Amino acid sequence: MLSKDFTQSLVILIAATIVVASFSILVLIVPNLVRTDEIRATSLAKPLTALEVAGRDIYISEGCHVCHTQMVRNIEPEVKRDGRANKEGDDIYEYPNLWGSKRTGPDLTNLGRKYSAQWQRLHLINPRQVIPTSIMPAYPWLFEQVLSGDDIENKMRVLQGLGVPYTDKEIEQSRLVVKGVTKGEALVHYLQSLGNDTASDQER
Amino acid sequence: MSQGIELYDVKVVRYFIVAAVAWSVAGMFIGVVLAAQLYWPALNFDSEYIQFGRLRPLHTSGVIYGFVVNMLMGTSLYIAQRTGQTKLFNQSLSWMVFWGWQLVLLLALITLPMGYTSSKEYAELEWPIDLLIVLVWVLYAVLFFGTIAKRKVNHIFVANWFFGAFIIVIGLIFVLNNLAMPASAMKSYSIYAGAQDAIIQWWWGHNAVGFLLTAGIIGMNYYFIPKISERPIYSYRLSVIHFWGLVGFYTWAGTHHLLYSSVPVWVQNIGIVMSLILWLPSWAGAFNSAMTLLQNKEKLKTDYIMWFFMSAILYYCLATFEGPLLAIRWFNMLAHNTEWIIGHVHSAALGWVAMSGIAMFYYFIPRLWGKKELWSNRLLKWHFWLAHLGVALYAIALWVAGIGEGYMWLAQQENGSLAYSFVEAMDFKAPWLFVRFFGGACFVLGLLVMVFNLYKTVSLQQEDIADAK
């Protein structure tokens, strides 16, 4: 078999492809996965509350990350526009990351320090009421649908298992906190939390 | 070809190709709807199920998993048989792969508009569907490699190397990227957080392009381009370089999506360097394919299917030129997160992937159904020009929109304050988003012309073809 090459032996073709293609795992992926403790040491991030977790899941479910980024790059005009640049430690409780890849709408990293909750509500129900040329979809149903809170305990427990330091008491109380709140209200709570944990760490 | 066709399993190939045609129209039609929503937000109809944020992953999944994967599964299973001069490794396995994959797509069509998404770009489907995808993918790998193993010729044909790499690498990175902890039947959390999650996600995101939309399509083209041009591959040695160049460097380049982000600088730099290196194998491969077509200049003068293949190669050159450019820091600073990126992706997805697919459909479908020629060459010409008008308008519109908004985001006045508000940049690009919508609509109109033409070709008797000319 070894007298052949990948153009004649299927085994060699498969093995060589796996080895060559997965070399990047060793160099690029593994070192970054083992740095968790190091990243945590520099972090100012605070875990989201139960209501904010519910809001974040609505943010994901509605695909907000498709049009909004949560990654302020360390470039002067960008910091001026969107606030303090992201640091590696900021997102240690973000399962998964919501950095996004496209800014159809503005960056939301530090949104919680910019508008009132009432502004957020109006904007979500009809964006054109506050920004006439906005192309954002309207989300009226978010303020009609009410969360049951049935799944929040499980969610918090999974997040706890992944490394978010929730206490068991917080998890047990989470259902009562979330139950009966509209999806829109939960989302507004999440949006208003953005950037507040790092507010004390202003660089510019 | 039609006499030899009974020697191989072609029925499942036909099913895959029909599914690919159907999803190409459906996936790109949803794309046009999205483009329209970006110009007329009223088209979201204040509806939960068809608003932009939920429809967009359906567009990307429909095109990538519906159009492209169906097309690659179908052609790879055909090419493995033809080049190995053997039947499929196992027929019932092939039907399990076909129906399994259609089930994946059906579930995507249902769950994405309902808001079930993991949010990971190009891997939005939730964990139960991910498990199904992995299962079908393993069956597909067994079927493909089993068929190669059964081959009656000593040599493994070039196309099969690329299909092999496509199957292996997509399987590998899909699993690693989608590792998640389920919290309920349709909700899970990625096991990676923040910056680490982003590195894994773009390692996948970039290689969905690299191994699905590039290596897979190249594999398909390495069979069909020599076929249509009736000449052998121009340089075998270049094929070898092309192959190892892609396999060796593509998986490294994903972190160029994270320039200026909070991931470590050395990780960003690897992404930049590897993206620049990729220039070489990409253009070497493009040169190889272009020369294969140019060896038959007489046919290239008149045959629009040849033109489609040639255009695909030229768009591949454009996209693989633009790609490394966008991975360079100062270029990235301007272009990152702008419409330019969408334009770049579509000049590759429409120009390279879709035109390769279209050329393959026009060449392969008549033969797969035992027909000698197309129903109408005039419609083929119409499609060619509609498609090119569409891609050109699309790319130009988003270049202008992207450079414009990128500049407006960064522009500062002399005293250091920002020159434009975010809304001013949005208003600037609005008319260009309309041009993009129009370009996309032209492209889909061309596809509909193709579907009509191919339907006529397949359903008519041979003597009718002579009459129609």
Boltz contact constraints between the chains, C-beta under 6 A:
constraints:
  - contact:
      token1: [A, 7]
      token2: [B, 155]
      max_distance: 6.0
  - contact:
      token1: [A, 7]
      token2: [B, 156]
      max_distance: 6.0
  - contact:
      token1: [A, 8]
      token2: [B, 154]
      max_distance: 6.0
  - contact:
      token1: [A, 10]
      token2: [B, 148]
      max_distance: 6.0
  - contact:
      token1: [A, 10]
      token2: [B, 149]
      max_distance: 6.0
  - contact:
      token1: [A, 13]
      token2: [B, 164]
      max_distance: 6.0
  - contact:
      token1: [A, 17]
      token2: [B, 165]
      max_distance: 6.0
  - contact:
      token1: [A, 17]
      token2: [B, 168]
      max_distance: 6.0
  - contact:
      token1: [A, 17]
      token2: [B, 247]
      max_distance: 6.0
  - contact:
      token1: [A, 18]
      token2: [B, 168]
      max_distance: 6.0
  - contact:
      token1: [A, 20]
      token2: [B, 247]
      max_distance: 6.0
  - contact:
      token1: [A, 20]
      token2: [B, 248]
      max_distance: 6.0
  - contact:
      token1: [A, 21]
      token2: [B, 169]
      max_distance: 6.0
  - contact:
      token1: [A, 21]
      token2: [B, 247]
      max_distance: 6.0
  - contact:
      token1: [A, 21]
      token2: [B, 251]
      max_distance: 6.0
  - contact:
      token1: [A, 24]
      token2: [B, 251]
      max_distance: 6.0
  - contact:
      token1: [A, 24]
      token2: [B, 252]
      max_distance: 6.0
  - contact:
      token1: [A, 32]
      token2: [B, 196]
      max_distance: 6.0
  - contact:
      token1: [A, 32]
      token2: [B, 199]
      max_distance: 6.0
  - contact:
      token1: [A, 33]
      token2: [B, 196]
      max_distance: 6.0
  - contact:
      token1: [A, 60]
      token2: [B, 119]
      max_distance: 6.0
  - contact:
      token1: [A, 61]
      token2: [B, 115]
      max_distance: 6.0
  - contact:
      token1: [A, 62]
      token2: [B, 53]
      max_distance: 6.0
  - contact:
      token1: [A, 63]
      token2: [B, 53]
      max_distance: 6.0
  - contact:
      token1: [A, 63]
      token2: [B, 54]
      max_distance: 6.0
  - contact:
      token1: [A, 65]
      token2: [B, 119]
      max_distance: 6.0
  - contact:
      token1: [A, 66]
      token2: [B, 53]
      max_distance: 6.0
  - contact:
      token1: [A, 66]
      token2: [B, 56]
      max_distance: 6.0
  - contact:
      token1: [A, 69]
      token2: [B, 337]
      max_distance: 6.0
  - contact:
      token1: [A, 71]
      token2: [B, 261]
      max_distance: 6.0
  - contact:
      token1: [A, 73]
      token2: [B, 260]
      max_distance: 6.0
  - contact:
      token1: [A, 77]
      token2: [B, 410]
      max_distance: 6.0
  - contact:
      token1: [A, 77]
      token2: [B, 412]
      max_distance: 6.0
  - contact:
      token1: [A, 77]
      token2: [B, 418]
      max_distance: 6.0
  - contact:
      token1: [A, 80]
      token2: [B, 418]
      max_distance: 6.0
  - contact:
      token1: [A, 81]
      token2: [B, 418]
      max_distance: 6.0
  - contact:
      token1: [A, 86]
      token2: [B, 262]
      max_distance: 6.0
  - contact:
      token1: [A, 87]
      token2: [B, 262]
      max_distance: 6.0
  - contact:
      token1: [A, 88]
      token2: [B, 195]
      max_distance: 6.0
  - contact:
      token1: [A, 88]
      token2: [B, 262]
      max_distance: 6.0
  - contact:
      token1: [A, 91]
      token2: [B, 194]
      max_distance: 6.0
  - contact:
      token1: [A, 91]
      token2: [B, 195]
      max_distance: 6.0
  - contact:
      token1: [A, 92]
      token2: [B, 193]
      max_distance: 6.0
  - contact:
      token1: [A, 92]
      token2: [B, 194]
      max_distance: 6.0
  - contact:
      token1: [A, 94]
      token2: [B, 193]
      max_distance: 6.0
  - contact:
      token1: [A, 94]
      token2: [B, 194]
      max_distance: 6.0
  - contact:
      token1: [A, 95]
      token2: [B, 189]
      max_distance: 6.0
  - contact:
      token1: [A, 95]
      token2: [B, 190]
      max_distance: 6.0
  - contact:
      token1: [A, 95]
      token2: [B, 193]
      max_distance: 6.0
  - contact:
      token1: [A, 96]
      token2: [B, 119]
      max_distance: 6.0
  - contact:
      token1: [A, 96]
      token2: [B, 190]
      max_distance: 6.0
  - contact:
      token1: [A, 96]
      token2: [B, 197]
      max_distance: 6.0
  - contact:
      token1: [A, 97]
      token2: [B, 194]
      max_distance: 6.0
  - contact:
      token1: [A, 97]
      token2: [B, 197]
      max_distance: 6.0
  - contact:
      token1: [A, 97]
      token2: [B, 198]
      max_distance: 6.0
  - contact:
      token1: [A, 99]
      token2: [B, 198]
      max_distance: 6.0
  - contact:
      token1: [A, 102]
      token2: [B, 337]
      max_distance: 6.0
  - contact:
      token1: [A, 103]
      token2: [B, 337]
      max_distance: 6.0
  - contact:
      token1: [A, 106]
      token2: [B, 422]
      max_distance: 6.0
  - contact:
      token1: [A, 133]
      token2: [B, 427]
      max_distance: 6.0
  - contact:
      token1: [A, 135]
      token2: [B, 38]
      max_distance: 6.0
  - contact:
      token1: [A, 135]
      token2: [B, 41]
      max_distance: 6.0
  - contact:
      token1: [A, 137]
      token2: [B, 44]
      max_distance: 6.0
  - contact:
      token1: [A, 137]
      token2: [B, 51]
      max_distance: 6.0
  - contact:
      token1: [A, 137]
      token2: [B, 52]
      max_distance: 6.0
  - contact:
      token1: [A, 138]
      token2: [B, 46]
      max_distance: 6.0
  - contact:
      token1: [A, 140]
      token2: [B, 46]
      max_distance: 6.0
  - contact:
      token1: [A, 141]
      token2: [B, 48]
      max_distance: 6.0
  - contact:
      token1: [A, 151]
      token2: [B, 184]
      max_distance: 6.0
  - contact:
      token1: [A, 154]
      token2: [B, 183]
      max_distance: 6.0
  - contact:
      token1: [A, 155]
      token2: [B, 183]
      max_distance: 6.0
  - contact:
      token1: [A, 158]
      token2: [B, 181]
      max_distance: 6.0
  - contact:
      token1: [A, 158]
      token2: [B, 183]
      max_distance: 6.0
  - contact:
      token1: [A, 158]
      token2: [B, 189]
      max_distance: 6.0
